[in-house]
Amino acid sequence: MTQDRCKNGVVQRRVDRVRVGDLVDLQNDRYADAQGFETGETAIVESRFEFAVVESIERETPRCTVLHTSQGSFGFPPSHRLSADGGQLR
């Protein structure tokens, strides 16, 4: 099993290990951050500045896991790592 990584107090957790209730940082994430992309969803744009609470998880395909968060829904490869609040991770 792949372990979390921690550097300077920031935990990097694989998407396939994220759980409901985890606090993830979507700022500057290449899959979740809408900066430079044209979308009509303000929740995605706002995610650049805030943590989001994972509300549910959906394995859409073997190559795509969707995290439904307090900031919107985002699709990630299962092996992608997200920055997270280490104190909130289980």
Backbone as a printed PyTorch tensor [residue, N CA C, xyz], in Angstrom:
tensor([[[  0.8420,  -1.1780,   0.0000],
         [  0.0000,   0.0000,   0.0000],
         [  0.8900,   1.2450,   0.0000]],

        [[  0.5470,   2.2140,  -0.7930],
         [  1.3150,   3.4440,  -0.9040],
         [  1.0340,   4.3330,   0.3030]],

        [[  2.0910,   4.8150,   0.9250],
         [  1.9700,   5.6670,   2.1010],
         [  1.7800,   7.1200,   1.6970]],

        [[  1.2170,   7.8890,   2.6260],
         [  1.1240,   9.3310,   2.4360],
         [  2.5300,   9.9130,   2.4840]],

        [[  2.7120,  11.0330,   1.8290],
         [  3.9700,  11.7600,   1.8900],
         [  3.7470,  13.0250,   2.7030]],

        [[  4.7280,  13.4100,   3.4860],
         [  4.6190,  14.6370,   4.2630],
         [  5.8900,  15.4460,   4.0710]],

        [[  5.7070,  16.7080,   3.6900],
         [  6.8300,  17.6050,   3.5040],
         [  6.4510,  18.9790,   4.0260]],

        [[  7.2220,  19.4840,   4.9570],
         [  6.9640,  20.8020,   5.5560],
         [  5.5480,  20.9030,   6.1190]],

        [[  5.0540,  19.8430,   6.7280],
         [  3.7320,  19.8510,   7.3370],
         [  2.5770,  19.6590,   6.3820]],

        [[  2.8690,  19.4740,   5.0870],
         [  1.8180,  19.2680,   4.0990],
         [  1.8050,  17.7910,   3.7050]],

        [[  0.6460,  17.1760,   3.8430],
         [  0.4890,  15.7630,   3.5020],
         [  0.0540,  15.6390,   2.0510]],

        [[  0.6730,  14.7320,   1.3270],
         [  0.2570,  14.4010,  -0.0390],
         [ -0.3670,  13.0090,   0.0190]],

        [[ -1.6460,  12.9180,  -0.3270],
         [ -2.3700,  11.6440,  -0.2620],
         [ -2.8920,  11.2870,  -1.6420]],

        [[ -2.7380,  10.0190,  -2.0280],
         [ -3.2830,   9.5350,  -3.3000],
         [ -4.8010,   9.6290,  -3.2710]],

        [[ -5.3850,   9.9650,  -4.4070],
         [ -6.8380,  10.0970,  -4.5060],
         [ -7.5290,   8.7930,  -4.1220]],

        [[ -6.9480,   7.6540,  -4.4800],
         [ -7.5940,   6.3790,  -4.1420],
         [ -7.5120,   6.0460,  -2.6530]],

        [[ -6.8690,   6.8970,  -1.8550],
         [ -6.8090,   6.7090,  -0.4050],
         [ -7.5670,   7.7890,   0.3580]],

        [[ -8.1060,   8.7680,  -0.3480],
         [ -8.9040,   9.8210,   0.2800],
         [-10.2140,   9.2180,   0.7810]],

        [[-10.6950,   9.7190,   1.9040],
         [-11.9510,   9.2310,   2.4860],
         [-12.9390,  10.3820,   2.6700]],

        [[-14.1980,  10.0380,   2.7690],
         [-15.2360,  11.0280,   3.0630],
         [-14.8690,  11.7150,   4.3770]],

        [[-14.9610,  13.0390,   4.3870],
         [-14.6340,  13.8180,   5.5640],
         [-13.2310,  14.4010,   5.5350]],

        [[-12.3700,  13.9060,   4.6470],
         [-11.0170,  14.4510,   4.5400],
         [-11.0650,  15.8790,   4.0070]],

        [[-10.1120,  16.6700,   4.4380],
         [ -9.9800,  18.0570,   4.0070],
         [ -8.8440,  18.1050,   2.9920]],

        [[ -9.1620,  18.4560,   1.7460],
         [ -8.1520,  18.4830,   0.6850],
         [ -7.9880,  19.9010,   0.1510]],

        [[ -6.7730,  20.2070,  -0.2750],
         [ -6.4600,  21.5260,  -0.8160],
         [ -6.4270,  21.4130,  -2.3330]],

        [[ -7.3520,  22.0740,  -3.0010],
         [ -7.4390,  22.0020,  -4.4550],
         [ -6.7280,  23.1640,  -5.1370]],

        [[ -6.1720,  24.0750,  -4.3550],
         [ -5.4810,  25.2340,  -4.9210],
         [ -4.2920,  24.7740,  -5.7530]],

        [[ -4.2150,  25.2970,  -6.9690],
         [ -3.1300,  25.0050,  -7.9070],
         [ -3.0320,  23.5410,  -8.3260]],

        [[ -4.0740,  22.7730,  -8.0600],
         [ -4.0740,  21.3800,  -8.5140],
         [ -4.3670,  21.3450, -10.0070]],

        [[ -3.5990,  20.5850, -10.7560],
         [ -3.7520,  20.6100, -12.2180],
         [ -5.0790,  20.0460, -12.7060]],

        [[ -5.7580,  19.2390, -11.9000],
         [ -7.0490,  18.6900, -12.3120],
         [ -8.2210,  19.4940, -11.7580]],

        [[ -8.0640,  20.1310, -10.6110],
         [ -9.1890,  20.8180,  -9.9700],
         [ -9.1630,  22.3260, -10.1300]],

        [[ -8.0130,  22.9040, -10.3500],
         [ -7.8920,  24.3610, -10.4070],
         [ -8.2880,  24.8590, -11.7920]],

        [[ -9.2710,  25.7380, -11.8340],
         [ -9.8010,  26.1990, -13.1220],
         [ -9.0250,  27.3560, -13.7200]],

        [[ -7.9930,  27.8120, -13.0600],
         [ -7.2350,  28.9490, -13.5870],
         [ -6.7310,  28.6210, -14.9900]],

        [[ -7.0460,  29.4830, -15.9160],
         [ -6.6180,  29.2610, -17.2920],
         [ -7.6090,  28.4640, -18.1230]],

        [[ -8.6880,  28.0000, -17.5050],
         [ -9.6990,  27.2420, -18.2220],
         [-10.9960,  28.0300, -18.2380]],

        [[-11.7830,  27.8400, -19.2560],
         [-13.0640,  28.5210, -19.3400],
         [-14.1650,  27.5920, -18.8560]],

        [[-14.7050,  27.8980, -17.6740],
         [-15.8470,  27.1500, -17.1590],
         [-16.8210,  28.1680, -16.5940]],

        [[-18.0500,  27.7730, -16.4770],
         [-19.0510,  28.6620, -15.9050],
         [-19.3030,  28.3880, -14.4410]],

        [[-18.5240,  27.5080, -13.8340],
         [-18.7860,  27.1260, -12.4620],
         [-17.8900,  27.8950, -11.5050]],

        [[-18.4950,  28.8000, -10.7520],
         [-17.7090,  29.6080,  -9.8240],
         [-17.1300,  28.7680,  -8.6960]],

        [[-17.7770,  27.6470,  -8.3380],
         [-17.2560,  26.8000,  -7.2590],
         [-15.8600,  26.2890,  -7.6100]],

        [[-15.6230,  25.9900,  -8.8750],
         [-14.3080,  25.5060,  -9.2760],
         [-13.2810,  26.6210,  -9.1470]],

        [[-13.6310,  27.8080,  -9.5740],
         [-12.7080,  28.9310,  -9.4730],
         [-12.3890,  29.2180,  -8.0080]],

        [[-13.3900,  29.1770,  -7.1460],
         [-13.1760,  29.4330,  -5.7270],
         [-12.2970,  28.3870,  -5.0820]],

        [[-12.2350,  27.1770,  -5.6370],
         [-11.4450,  26.1110,  -5.0350],
         [ -9.9590,  26.4270,  -5.0280]],

        [[ -9.5340,  27.3750,  -5.8450],
         [ -8.1270,  27.7460,  -5.8610],
         [ -7.6870,  28.3580,  -4.5480]],

        [[ -8.6400,  28.8110,  -3.7370],
         [ -8.2950,  29.5680,  -2.5510],
         [ -8.6470,  28.8810,  -1.2470]],

        [[ -9.2920,  27.7410,  -1.2870],
         [ -9.7950,  27.1380,  -0.0590],
         [ -9.6070,  25.6260,  -0.0430]],

        [[ -9.6160,  25.1120,   1.1760],
         [ -9.7020,  23.6690,   1.3430],
         [-11.1340,  23.2480,   1.0410]],

        [[-11.3130,  21.9900,   0.7000],
         [-12.6500,  21.4480,   0.4530],
         [-12.8000,  20.1620,   1.2520]],

        [[-13.9860,  19.9530,   1.7770],
         [-14.2840,  18.7210,   2.5090],
         [-14.8390,  17.7010,   1.5170]],

        [[-14.2960,  16.4970,   1.5410],
         [-14.7820,  15.4370,   0.6630],
         [-16.1110,  14.9270,   1.2110]],

        [[-17.1650,  15.0330,   0.3860],
         [-18.5080,  14.6300,   0.8080],
         [-18.8810,  13.2390,   0.3230]],

        [[-18.4020,  12.8550,  -0.8530],
         [-18.6120,  11.4980,  -1.3490],
         [-17.5720,  11.2070,  -2.4220]],

        [[-17.3960,   9.9310,  -2.7050],
         [-16.3830,   9.4890,  -3.6640],
         [-17.0300,   8.5130,  -4.6260]],

        [[-16.7240,   8.6770,  -5.9060],
         [-17.3070,   7.8290,  -6.9400],
         [-16.1980,   7.3520,  -7.8800]],

        [[-16.0800,   6.0530,  -8.0110],
         [-15.1200,   5.5170,  -8.9780],
         [-15.8400,   5.4260, -10.3130]],

        [[-15.6260,   6.4470, -11.1280],
         [-16.3470,   6.5570, -12.3990],
         [-15.8580,   5.5330, -13.4160]],

        [[-14.5540,   5.3930, -13.5440],
         [-13.9170,   4.3950, -14.4090],
         [-12.6410,   3.9510, -13.6900]],

        [[-11.9650,   2.9110, -14.1860],
         [-10.6960,   2.5190, -13.5550],
         [ -9.6470,   3.6360, -13.5700]],

        [[ -9.7890,   4.5870, -14.4850],
         [ -8.8200,   5.6780, -14.5980],
         [ -9.3210,   7.0120, -14.0540]],

        [[-10.5260,   7.0260, -13.4890],
         [-11.0800,   8.2920, -13.0050],
         [-11.8720,   8.0990, -11.7100]],

        [[-11.4090,   8.7660, -10.6650],
         [-12.1270,   8.8020,  -9.3960],
         [-12.6550,  10.2150,  -9.2130]],

        [[-13.9570,  10.3400,  -8.9620],
         [-14.5760,  11.6530,  -8.7790],
         [-14.7380,  11.9090,  -7.2870]],

        [[-14.1800,  13.0370,  -6.8410],
         [-14.3810,  13.4780,  -5.4670],
         [-15.4500,  14.5580,  -5.4900]],

        [[-16.5550,  14.3120,  -4.8060],
         [-17.6110,  15.3000,  -4.6470],
         [-17.2910,  16.0280,  -3.3450]],

        [[-17.0110,  17.3290,  -3.4560],
         [-16.5510,  18.0970,  -2.3010],
         [-17.4580,  19.2840,  -2.0260]],

        [[-17.1610,  19.9660,  -0.9530],
         [-17.9030,  21.1770,  -0.6050],
         [-17.6570,  22.2980,  -1.6160]],

        [[-16.6710,  22.1470,  -2.4960],
         [-16.3590,  23.1480,  -3.5170],
         [-16.7680,  22.7120,  -4.9230]],

        [[-17.3750,  21.5460,  -5.0550],
         [-17.7610,  21.0320,  -6.3650],
         [-17.2400,  19.6160,  -6.5570]],

        [[-17.4120,  19.0830,  -7.7480],
         [-16.9840,  17.7260,  -8.0670],
         [-15.8220,  17.7730,  -9.0490]],

        [[-14.8300,  16.9050,  -8.8060],
         [-13.6090,  16.9230,  -9.6030],
         [-13.1710,  15.4900,  -9.8880]],

        [[-12.7540,  15.2430, -11.1340],
         [-12.2640,  13.9290, -11.5240],
         [-10.7430,  13.8890, -11.5040]],

        [[-10.1880,  12.8040, -10.9550],
         [ -8.7410,  12.6400, -10.8320],
         [ -8.3370,  11.2180, -11.2150]],

        [[ -7.1240,  11.0420, -11.7220],
         [ -6.5810,   9.6870, -11.8260],
         [ -6.4020,   9.1470, -10.4030]],

        [[ -6.6470,   7.8690, -10.1520],
         [ -6.5480,   7.3280,  -8.7900],
         [ -5.1780,   7.5030,  -8.1430]],

        [[ -4.1190,   7.5460,  -8.9390],
         [ -2.7730,   7.6650,  -8.3680],
         [ -2.3380,   9.1130,  -8.1430]],

        [[ -3.1700,  10.0820,  -8.5410],
         [ -2.8430,  11.4970,  -8.3640],
         [ -2.8160,  11.8240,  -6.8720]],

        [[ -1.8760,  12.6730,  -6.4600],
         [ -1.7720,  13.0640,  -5.0530],
         [ -2.3230,  14.4690,  -4.8470]],

        [[ -3.0660,  14.6130,  -3.7520],
         [ -3.6320,  15.9070,  -3.3580],
         [ -2.9820,  16.3680,  -2.0670]],

        [[ -2.8030,  17.6660,  -1.9420],
         [ -2.3650,  18.2390,  -0.6750],
         [ -3.5450,  18.1800,   0.2770]],

        [[ -3.2450,  17.8800,   1.5310],
         [ -4.3220,  17.7380,   2.5060],
         [ -3.8660,  18.2110,   3.8670]],

        [[ -4.8270,  18.5090,   4.6970],
         [ -4.5560,  18.8700,   6.0900],
         [ -4.2880,  17.5820,   6.8440]],

        [[ -3.0430,  17.3590,   7.1900],
         [ -2.6440,  16.1130,   7.8540],
         [ -3.3710,  15.8300,   9.1370]],

        [[ -3.8150,  16.8730,   9.8520],
         [ -4.5470,  16.6680,  11.0890],
         [ -5.9290,  16.1170,  10.8510]],

        [[ -6.4620,  16.2600,   9.6530],
         [ -7.8100,  15.7920,   9.3390],
         [ -7.8220,  14.3980,   8.7320]],

        [[ -6.6690,  13.9300,   8.2500],
         [ -6.6490,  12.6300,   7.5640],
         [ -6.6960,  11.4950,   8.5600]],

        [[ -7.3710,  10.4470,   8.1790],
         [ -7.4940,   9.2580,   9.0330],
         [ -6.4160,   8.2680,   8.6760]]])
